[in-house]
């Protein structure tokens, strides 16, 4: 049986995606503080009123944009982990490197984590109670639990939260290349995750 998405729901999703994609294209030409919502709406082929009806405010639009990009990053992170299921240390290194490389290429997220508090958006990314850290931590911890079901879910959630916070921190203030940073973090976390995934046998 074919499940059909209601027209109104499909149209809403298409509108949001079109507006967010238009913003992404414009952000590669100039920074967020210089970009107006009217320009985004025009690039998407809709009115400014339509944009605000959908997202309510400039900050609401930015939050939706960041959440969409975070979802894309997390899909890439999950794919990186999936390629190294038998080697947790390599999985951590690959996942963190994918995130850091992606953050380097995403203009709005890069600007925010680098300290551009335009429109008060920095808190969206760095506040534990905000939508970005909580969503990323929840999703990554669930994925790690599914990937390594023998491990303690609570311990994996701690790993996920620490990795998310480290990823944001290193994206904001890189000291080495993405690959070098990922390898260093994996070197520290690797033994712990190895022990969680393959605990020593009793007896």
N, C-alpha and C positions, 0 to 999 in steps of 0.2 A: 504494500500500500504506500503510495506516495504522500509524504507529508508536505503540505503546501503552507508557505509562510503567508500570513494575511497581507494584503496589499499595503495597508497603512503601515504595518511594521516594516515591510521591505522598503517602502519609500522613505521612511524615517531613517533607517540604517544607511541607505544610499545617500541621503542628504548629508548626514553626519560625516560619512566617509569622504564625500566630495569636498566638504568644507575643510576637514582636517588635512586632506591631501593638498588642497590649494594652499593652506598655510605652510605646509612643509616645503612646497616649491618656493614660496616667497621668502621663507626664512633662510634659504640658501643664497639669497640675494642681499638681504639686509637683516640686522638684528631685530629681535622682538620689540624692544622699546620704540623702534621707528616704524613698526608695522601697525596699521590701523585695521579695525574690524571691517570697515567699509571696503578696504582693499581686498581683504580675504573674501568677503561676500561677492565682490565684483569678479574676482578670479574664478570663483565657483559658479558664477552665472546666476546668483540669487540676490535678493535685496538684503540690506543691512538689518532690516526688521526681522527677516526670516532667520538670519543667524542668531540674533538675540532671543528670538522666540524659542529657538532650539537649545541654546546654551546659557541663556539668562544674563551672563556677564562676560567681560573679557577674561576674568580669572577662571570662570567656569569653563570657558572655551579652552584656556591653557591647560586646565586640569584634565579635561577630556583628551587633549592632544598628548599630554605626558602619559596618561594611562594607556592610550593606544600604543605608544612607542614602547612603554614598559612591557606590555603584553607581547610585542614583537621580540623584544630582547629576551624575555623569559622563554619564548618558544625556541629561540636559538640556543639558550642555555640548556634547556631540557634535551635538545638534540645532541649537544656536546656531551652531556652526561651519558646519554644513551649509547654513544659510541665507545664509552670506556667503562661499562658496567663492571667488568671484572677487575678493574684497576682504579679504585676510588681516588687515589692520589692524582692520577692522570685525568680523571673525570673532573676533579675540582679545578685543576690547572686549566683545562680546556674551557670549562664553564666561565671562569673568571676572565680569561683572555677574550672570549667571545663578547662578554658584556663590555669590557673596557674598550675594545675596538669599536663596538657599536656606539658607545657613548661619545667617542671621539668624532664620529660622523654625524651625530644628531645635534643640530645647532641650538635648539631651544633648551634641551636637557643639558648640553655642555655649558651653556651660558648660566643656567640656574645653579648647577652644582659648583661652578667656578666662583659663585658669589654674587651674581647679578640678581639683586632682590627686587627686580622690576615687578610691580603689581603685587608684591608680597608673596611671590611664588616659591621662594627658597624653602619656606616651611612645608610646602607640599611634598618636597623630596626628602627633607632632613628630619621632620618631626615624626616621632614614633607613632603618634596618634593620627598622623595624616594618611591619606589614601595610598601613597606610593609604597612606603616601607612596609605597611601592614599587608597590602595586597601581595607584594613581592615575597615577603616572608611566608605568608600563608601558602601561597602557590608553590614556592620552592620546597617548603617542608613537606607538603603533601606528595610532591613528585619524588623527593628523596625516599620517603616512606614506601612508596609504591616500587621504587627501583630496588631498594634494599629492605625487603619486608622482615628480615630476621633482626634488624637493628631496632633499638629502642626509639619509638617515634618522638618522645620528648627530647631525647638527646639529639636526634636529627634536626628537630626544630631549632634547638640552640645553635647548631652548626649553620643552618639556613639563615638565621637572624644575623649571626656574626659575619657570614659571607656577604649578605646584602649590605650591611653597614660598611664593611671594608670596601666593597665594590664602589659604593657611592663616594666614600672618602678618597679612594685612589683616583676615581674619575675626576673629582674636584681638584685634587692636588697630586698629579703624577710625579713620581721621583725617578722612575725607570720606564722602560718600554712596557707595553701591555703584557708581552710574553714573559719578560723578566719578573714583573710584579706577580703575575699569576703563578709562576714557578716557585717564587719565594713563599707565597701564601700557602700553596699546596704542600710545600716542604714542612711547614709548621703544622698544618691541619691534617695532612695525610696520615700520619701514624694513628691519630685519634680516630679518624673515620675508618681506617683499616680495622682497628680494634672493635669499633661498633658493628661493622659489617660482618666480620669474621671473629667473633669472640673466642678466646681460648677454650678448648674443650676440658671438661672436668675429668679428673681421674688420671 
